[in-house]
Amino acid sequence: MSPTLRDRGRWSTLTPEERADLLTRGTAAIFDPALRESVLEIVEDVRENGDAALLRALETFDGCTIEADGIRVTEAEFAAAREQVSDDLLAAIRDSIAHVRRFNEQLVAKGDWSFETAPGLTVGEKVSPIASAGLFVPSGKGSYPSVLIQLAVPAVVAGVPEIAVIVPPVPGSGGTVDPAVLVVADELGLRDVFRANGPAGIAALAFGTETVSRVRKLCGPGSPPVACAQVEVQRFGTVAVMLLGPSESLVLADDSADPRLLAADLLNEAEHGPDSTSVLVTDSAALVAATELELAKQLDALPEPRRTYAAKALGENGGVVHVADLTEGAEVANAFAPEHMQIVARDEQRVLDLVVDAGEILLGQQTTVSMGNFVIGIPASLPTSGYAKVSSGITADAFRKWTAVAKADHAALVASAPTVFALAEHEGFPAHAASVRARLED
């Protein structure tokens, strides 16, 4: 039986090229010149032709022919969606929304702040929501109401007044938007929901069309073309959250891990798509052998196309990296900077202290990635492709901005004057000094 996990070898002996093959996952596809050229054609078409370009992209890429008045989801569709969602799914949606809401309400509870940094000098920040946000919910390999929960609840809690949602139609449906996604939007009071192809929809949010309003910031996970479109539209002034690309996970485990549960967790993100990545990092050869046996059984039980997706995520894109100990394992994790990370170790707190670069960290085998995706409430729309080294998951903070506020009395002005004068003279700004000096002469 051929191994399910690609054996990457020992981290300490991998060449720079072998390490790069593991660490640069996803980016080659997203930044592929040919893909960029094709995505730019769509982006420019939307920028120049608005709704007509959205309709063209739907017909070309989704096999869906509609009129311009069909871009916006109608009230009748919202009502029909309620009838199509089961009671169990509705309860799950509400439970998930509640957990995500509670997490984000803690973030915004602090609000504005200030303190006296020197006698007579008060500094602080005023916190405000951004004016508008665009959310992209993918629909290519499945339907994802959980993604809209993860994106929209933080925006709502942050107080964003204008929220637009782009959802590609369900493949082969003739233009239908997933009813569960519409129920999420309805539960949150969102009515600006639009059906559009991925890259074209991103462009519509960035530029605005006759139907879709332009937004100041957009975010949402998606395929390489969607991620590429988000990169490109930033050249025109709309901010995008970098980089929510193909799903990925890394499990750092010692021999205390249960191989059966470990295999299940490795498959969790692996089943997302053929561009997903799933990695095991461990110091136990025995654990690898036992996990291989479990993976073979559990992989065989998956339906297609999930089985094929998972096999590629484990056998080509990801695999197993052997380390001397979990200290070296944490080094691998920080280099990889995974979207989702799970730590299974006897001394998980020590290992947690060593990991600084990860979108989320889940501790122990009772805390699954699926729980993080659906119900815990922590962000599950997370940076991929190593961007966890410089950015964070989508929370209310992604939809807020901080404006510094300061107030000085005359005594504080006097105390600050020597510093202003010295730096203004050195940097060649006489008017800077004069603005203070004029007040000292009063």
C-alpha positions as CSV (number, residue, x, y, z in Angstrom):
1,M,0.0,0.0,0.0
2,S,1.5,3.4,-1.0
3,P,1.7,5.9,1.8
4,T,-1.1,8.5,2.1
5,L,1.2,11.1,3.6
6,R,4.0,12.5,1.4
7,D,7.2,12.0,3.4
8,R,8.9,15.4,3.4
9,G,11.9,14.1,5.4
10,R,13.6,15.6,8.4
11,W,13.3,19.3,8.7
12,S,17.0,19.7,9.8
13,T,18.2,18.1,6.6
14,L,15.8,19.6,4.0
15,T,17.5,21.8,1.4
16,P,16.3,25.4,0.9
17,E,14.5,24.2,-2.3
18,E,12.7,21.4,-0.4
19,R,11.6,23.7,2.3
20,A,10.4,26.3,-0.2
21,D,8.3,23.5,-1.9
22,L,6.4,23.1,1.3
23,L,6.3,26.7,2.5
24,T,5.3,28.5,-0.7
25,R,2.0,26.5,-1.2
26,G,-0.8,28.4,-2.9
27,T,1.1,31.5,-3.9
28,A,2.4,30.1,-7.2
29,A,-1.1,29.6,-8.5
30,I,-2.4,32.9,-7.1
31,F,0.4,34.9,-8.7
32,D,0.7,32.9,-11.9
33,P,1.2,35.4,-14.8
34,A,-1.3,33.7,-17.0
35,L,-4.0,33.6,-14.3
36,R,-3.3,37.3,-13.5
37,E,-3.7,38.2,-17.2
38,S,-7.1,36.4,-17.4
39,V,-8.3,37.8,-14.1
40,L,-7.3,41.3,-15.2
41,E,-9.4,41.0,-18.3
42,I,-12.5,40.3,-16.1
43,V,-11.6,43.1,-13.6
44,E,-11.1,45.6,-16.4
45,D,-14.4,44.5,-18.1
46,V,-16.3,45.1,-14.8
47,R,-14.5,48.4,-14.3
48,E,-15.5,49.6,-17.7
49,N,-18.9,47.9,-18.3
50,G,-20.4,47.4,-14.9
51,D,-23.5,45.1,-14.8
52,A,-23.0,44.0,-18.4
53,A,-19.7,42.5,-17.5
54,L,-21.1,40.8,-14.4
55,L,-23.7,39.1,-16.7
56,R,-21.1,38.1,-19.2
57,A,-19.0,36.5,-16.5
58,L,-22.0,34.6,-15.1
59,E,-22.8,33.2,-18.6
60,T,-19.2,32.4,-19.4
61,F,-18.0,30.8,-16.2
62,D,-21.2,29.7,-14.5
63,G,-23.4,28.8,-17.4
64,C,-26.0,31.1,-16.0
65,T,-28.0,33.6,-18.2
66,I,-29.9,36.2,-16.3
67,E,-31.0,39.8,-16.8
68,A,-29.5,42.7,-14.9
69,D,-32.4,42.8,-12.5
70,G,-31.4,39.3,-11.4
71,I,-28.1,40.3,-10.0
72,R,-29.6,41.4,-6.7
73,V,-31.2,38.7,-4.7
74,T,-34.9,39.4,-4.3
75,E,-37.2,39.4,-1.3
76,A,-39.0,36.5,-2.8
77,E,-35.8,34.5,-2.8
78,F,-35.1,35.4,0.9
79,A,-38.6,34.2,1.7
80,A,-38.2,31.0,-0.3
81,A,-34.9,30.3,1.4
82,R,-36.6,30.1,4.8
83,E,-38.8,27.3,3.5
84,Q,-35.8,25.3,2.2
85,V,-33.7,25.3,5.3
86,S,-34.4,22.6,7.8
87,D,-35.0,23.3,11.5
88,D,-31.8,21.6,12.4
89,L,-29.7,23.7,10.0
90,L,-31.5,26.9,11.2
91,A,-30.7,26.1,14.8
92,A,-27.1,25.5,13.8
93,I,-26.9,28.8,12.0
94,R,-28.3,30.6,15.0
95,D,-25.9,28.8,17.4
96,S,-22.9,29.7,15.2
97,I,-24.0,33.3,14.9
98,A,-24.4,33.6,18.6
99,H,-20.9,32.3,19.3
100,V,-19.2,34.5,16.7
101,R,-21.2,37.5,18.0
102,R,-20.1,36.9,21.6
103,F,-16.4,36.6,20.6
104,N,-16.5,39.9,18.6
105,E,-18.5,41.7,21.2
106,Q,-15.6,41.2,23.6
107,L,-13.3,42.8,21.0
108,V,-15.4,45.9,20.6
109,A,-16.3,46.3,24.3
110,K,-13.2,48.4,25.1
111,G,-14.2,51.2,22.7
112,D,-12.5,54.6,22.8
113,W,-9.7,55.1,25.3
114,S,-7.4,57.8,26.7
115,F,-4.9,58.5,29.4
116,E,-2.7,61.4,30.6
117,T,0.7,60.6,29.2
118,A,2.3,63.7,30.8
119,P,0.9,66.5,33.0
120,G,-1.7,68.3,31.0
121,L,-1.3,66.1,27.9
122,T,-4.0,63.5,27.2
123,V,-3.7,60.9,24.3
124,G,-6.0,58.2,23.2
125,E,-7.9,56.7,20.3
126,K,-11.4,57.1,18.8
127,V,-12.7,53.8,17.3
128,S,-15.0,53.9,14.3
129,P,-16.4,51.4,11.9
130,I,-15.4,51.6,8.3
131,A,-18.2,53.1,6.1
132,S,-18.7,50.0,3.9
133,A,-17.6,46.4,3.5
134,G,-17.9,43.8,0.8
135,L,-18.0,40.1,1.7
136,F,-17.3,37.2,-0.7
137,V,-18.8,33.8,0.0
138,P,-17.5,31.1,-2.3
139,S,-19.8,28.5,-4.0
140,G,-17.6,26.5,-6.3
141,K,-16.9,23.2,-4.5
142,G,-19.8,23.5,-2.1
143,S,-22.1,26.0,-0.3
144,Y,-20.7,27.8,2.8
145,P,-23.2,29.6,5.1
146,S,-20.5,29.3,7.8
147,V,-18.3,31.6,5.7
148,L,-20.9,34.3,5.7
149,I,-21.3,33.9,9.4
150,Q,-17.6,34.3,9.9
151,L,-17.4,37.4,7.7
152,A,-20.7,39.2,8.4
153,V,-21.1,38.8,12.1
154,P,-17.9,40.7,12.8
155,A,-18.9,43.4,10.3
156,V,-22.3,43.8,11.9
157,V,-20.8,43.8,15.5
158,A,-18.3,46.4,14.4
159,G,-21.2,48.6,13.2
160,V,-20.4,48.8,9.5
161,P,-23.4,50.7,8.1
162,E,-23.2,49.3,4.5
163,I,-22.5,45.6,3.9
164,A,-22.6,44.0,0.5
165,V,-22.4,40.3,-0.1
166,I,-21.3,38.5,-3.3
167,V,-22.3,34.9,-3.8
168,P,-21.7,32.9,-7.0
169,P,-24.7,30.8,-7.9
170,V,-24.7,27.1,-7.0
171,P,-23.0,25.2,-9.9
172,G,-25.5,23.9,-12.4
173,S,-28.5,25.6,-10.7
174,G,-29.2,28.1,-13.4
175,G,-28.5,31.0,-11.0
176,T,-29.8,29.9,-7.6
177,V,-28.0,31.2,-4.5
178,D,-27.6,28.7,-1.7
179,P,-30.7,29.1,0.5
180,A,-28.6,28.6,3.7
181,V,-26.4,31.6,2.8
182,L,-29.5,33.7,2.3
183,V,-30.9,32.6,5.7
184,V,-27.7,33.7,7.3
185,A,-28.0,37.1,5.6
186,D,-31.6,37.3,6.6
187,E,-30.8,36.5,10.3
188,L,-28.3,39.3,10.3
189,G,-30.5,41.8,8.5
190,L,-28.4,42.0,5.3
191,R,-30.3,42.7,2.1
192,D,-27.6,43.7,-0.3
193,V,-26.8,40.2,-1.6
194,F,-25.7,39.8,-5.2
195,R,-25.2,36.8,-7.4
196,A,-22.0,37.1,-9.4
197,N,-19.0,35.1,-10.6
198,G,-16.0,35.2,-8.2
199,P,-13.4,37.5,-9.8
200,A,-16.2,39.6,-11.5
201,G,-17.9,40.0,-8.1
202,I,-14.7,41.1,-6.4
203,A,-14.3,43.7,-9.2
204,A,-17.9,44.9,-8.7
205,L,-17.3,45.5,-5.0
206,A,-14.1,47.4,-5.8
207,F,-15.5,49.6,-8.5
208,G,-19.2,49.6,-8.1
209,T,-21.7,48.9,-11.0
210,E,-25.2,50.0,-11.8
211,T,-26.5,47.4,-9.2
212,V,-23.6,46.8,-6.8
213,S,-22.3,49.7,-4.7
214,R,-18.6,50.2,-4.3
215,V,-17.1,49.4,-0.9
216,R,-14.0,50.6,0.9
217,K,-12.8,47.1,2.1
218,L,-13.5,43.6,0.9
219,C,-12.7,40.2,2.1
220,G,-13.5,36.5,1.7
221,P,-11.8,33.2,1.0
222,G,-11.8,31.7,-2.5
223,S,-10.0,30.0,-5.3
224,P,-6.8,31.3,-6.8
225,P,-8.7,33.5,-9.3
226,V,-10.7,35.1,-6.5
227,A,-7.6,35.7,-4.4
228,C,-5.8,37.1,-7.5
229,A,-8.7,39.4,-8.2
230,Q,-8.5,40.7,-4.6
231,V,-4.8,41.4,-5.1
232,E,-5.4,43.3,-8.3
233,V,-8.3,45.5,-7.3
234,Q,-6.2,47.1,-4.5
235,R,-4.3,49.0,-7.2
236,F,-7.5,51.0,-7.6
237,G,-8.0,52.0,-4.0
238,T,-10.2,49.3,-2.4
239,V,-8.5,47.5,0.5
240,A,-8.6,43.7,0.5
241,V,-7.6,41.4,3.4
242,M,-4.5,39.4,2.4
243,L,-4.6,36.5,1.8
244,L,-7.6,34.2,2.2
245,G,-6.7,31.5,-0.3
246,P,-7.0,27.7,-0.5
247,S,-7.5,26.0,2.9
248,E,-4.6,24.6,4.8
249,S,-3.8,23.1,8.2
250,L,-0.9,21.9,10.2
251,V,-1.0,19.5,13.2
252,L,2.0,19.5,15.6
253,A,1.9,16.3,17.6
254,D,3.9,14.1,19.9
255,D,3.3,10.4,20.6
256,S,0.5,11.2,23.0
257,A,-1.8,11.8,20.1
258,D,-4.5,9.3,19.2
259,P,-3.7,8.2,15.6
260,R,-7.4,7.7,14.7
261,L,-8.3,11.3,15.8
262,L,-5.2,12.7,14.3
263,A,-6.1,11.2,10.9
264,A,-9.6,12.6,11.2
265,D,-8.2,16.1,11.9
266,L,-5.7,15.9,9.0
267,L,-8.6,15.1,6.7
268,N,-10.7,18.0,8.0
269,E,-9.1,20.7,5.8
270,A,-7.7,18.3,3.3
271,E,-11.2,17.6,1.9
272,H,-11.8,21.2,0.9
273,G,-10.2,21.1,-2.6
274,P,-7.3,19.9,-4.8
275,D,-5.4,23.1,-3.8
276,S,-5.7,22.5,-0.1
277,T,-2.7,21.5,2.1
278,S,-2.6,19.3,5.2
279,V,0.6,18.8,7.1
280,L,1.7,16.7,10.1
281,V,4.7,17.7,12.0
282,T,5.9,15.2,14.6
283,D,8.9,13.7,16.4
284,S,7.4,10.2,16.5
285,A,7.9,7.7,13.7
286,A,5.6,5.3,15.4
287,L,2.8,7.9,15.3
288,V,3.3,8.5,11.6
289,A,3.0,4.7,10.9
290,A,-0.1,4.4,13.0
291,T,-1.7,7.5,11.4
292,E,-0.9,6.2,7.9
293,L,-3.1,3.1,8.6
294,E,-5.9,5.3,10.0
295,L,-5.7,7.7,7.1
296,A,-6.0,4.9,4.5
297,K,-9.2,3.7,6.1
298,Q,-10.8,7.1,6.7
299,L,-9.8,8.4,3.3
300,D,-11.4,5.4,1.6
301,A,-14.6,6.2,3.5
302,L,-14.8,9.7,2.0
303,P,-17.1,10.2,-1.0
304,E,-15.9,11.7,-4.2
305,P,-14.7,14.3,-5.0
306,R,-13.7,14.8,-1.3
307,R,-11.5,11.7,-1.4
308,T,-9.5,12.9,-4.4
309,Y,-9.2,16.4,-2.9
310,A,-7.9,15.0,0.4
311,A,-5.5,12.6,-1.2
312,K,-3.9,15.4,-3.1
313,A,-3.8,17.7,0.0
314,L,-1.9,15.0,2.0
315,G,0.1,13.2,-0.7
316,E,1.2,16.1,-3.0
317,N,0.6,19.5,-1.4
318,G,1.2,18.6,2.2
319,G,2.5,15.5,4.0
320,V,4.6,14.8,7.1
321,V,7.7,16.6,8.3
322,H,9.9,14.8,10.9
323,V,11.5,16.8,13.7
324,A,13.8,16.0,16.5
325,D,11.4,17.4,19.1
326,L,8.5,19.7,19.4
327,T,10.7,22.7,19.9
328,E,12.0,22.1,16.3
329,G,8.4,21.4,15.4
330,A,7.4,24.8,16.5
331,E,10.1,26.2,14.3
332,V,8.5,24.4,11.4
333,A,5.1,25.7,12.3
334,N,6.3,29.3,12.5
335,A,8.0,28.9,9.1
336,F,4.8,27.5,7.6
337,A,2.5,29.9,9.4
338,P,-0.6,27.8,8.9
339,E,-4.2,29.0,8.5
340,H,-5.4,26.4,11.0
341,M,-3.1,24.8,13.5
342,Q,-3.7,22.1,16.1
343,I,-1.3,21.3,18.9
344,V,-1.4,17.8,20.5
345,A,1.3,17.5,23.1
346,R,1.8,16.5,26.7
347,D,3.1,20.0,27.5
348,E,0.8,21.9,25.2
349,Q,1.3,25.2,27.0
350,R,5.1,25.1,26.4
351,V,4.6,24.4,22.8
352,L,1.9,27.1,22.5
353,D,4.4,29.6,23.9
354,L,6.8,28.7,21.1
355,V,4.3,29.3,18.2
356,V,3.8,32.9,17.1
357,D,2.8,32.5,13.4
358,A,-0.6,30.9,12.9
359,G,-4.0,32.0,11.9
360,E,-5.6,30.0,14.8
361,I,-4.2,27.6,17.3
362,L,-6.5,24.8,18.6
363,L,-5.3,23.0,21.7
364,G,-5.8,19.2,22.2
365,Q,-7.7,16.6,20.3
366,Q,-11.1,17.7,21.7
367,T,-10.8,21.0,19.9
368,T,-11.3,20.3,16.2
369,V,-10.8,22.6,13.2
370,S,-14.5,21.9,12.3
371,M,-15.5,23.3,15.7
372,G,-13.4,26.4,14.9
373,N,-15.0,26.6,11.5
374,F,-18.6,26.3,12.7
375,V,-19.3,27.0,16.3
376,I,-16.5,28.1,18.7
377,G,-16.7,31.7,17.7
378,I,-13.1,32.5,17.0
379,P,-12.3,33.6,13.5
380,A,-12.2,30.9,10.9
381,S,-11.7,33.1,7.8
382,L,-7.9,33.2,8.3
383,P,-4.7,34.2,6.4
384,T,-3.3,31.5,4.2
385,S,-0.1,30.9,2.2
386,G,2.1,32.2,5.0
387,Y,0.3,35.5,5.5
388,A,-0.4,34.5,9.1
389,K,3.1,35.9,9.7
390,V,1.8,39.4,9.1
391,S,-2.0,39.4,9.4
392,S,-4.8,38.0,11.4
393,G,-8.2,36.3,11.0
394,I,-11.4,38.3,10.2
395,T,-12.8,39.8,13.4
396,A,-14.6,43.0,14.2
397,D,-11.2,44.7,14.2
398,A,-11.0,44.1,10.4
399,F,-13.9,46.4,10.0
400,R,-12.9,49.2,12.4
401,K,-10.3,51.9,12.3
402,W,-8.5,53.8,15.1
403,T,-8.1,57.6,15.0
404,A,-5.6,59.0,17.4
405,V,-6.9,61.9,19.6
406,A,-4.8,64.2,21.8
407,K,-5.3,67.4,23.9
408,A,-2.7,69.6,25.5
409,D,-3.0,72.4,27.9
410,H,-0.6,75.4,28.0
411,A,1.7,73.8,30.5
412,A,2.1,70.7,28.3
413,L,2.8,72.9,25.3
414,V,5.6,74.6,27.2
415,A,7.0,71.3,28.3
416,S,6.9,70.0,24.7
417,A,8.5,73.0,23.1
418,P,12.2,72.1,23.4
419,T,11.6,68.8,21.7
420,V,9.6,70.4,18.9
421,F,12.3,73.1,18.4
422,A,15.2,70.7,18.3
423,L,13.6,68.3,15.8
424,A,12.1,71.0,13.7
425,E,15.5,72.7,13.3
426,H,17.2,69.4,12.5
427,E,14.6,68.4,9.9
428,G,14.5,71.9,8.3
429,F,10.9,72.8,9.2
430,P,10.8,76.4,10.6
431,A,7.0,76.6,10.4
432,H,6.7,73.6,12.8
433,A,8.7,75.5,15.4
434,A,6.9,78.7,14.7
435,S,3.5,77.2,15.4
436,V,4.7,76.4,19.0
437,R,6.7,79.6,19.4
438,A,3.6,81.7,18.6
439,R,1.8,80.3,21.5
440,L,4.7,80.9,23.9
441,E,4.7,84.5,23.0
442,D,1.0,85.1,23.9
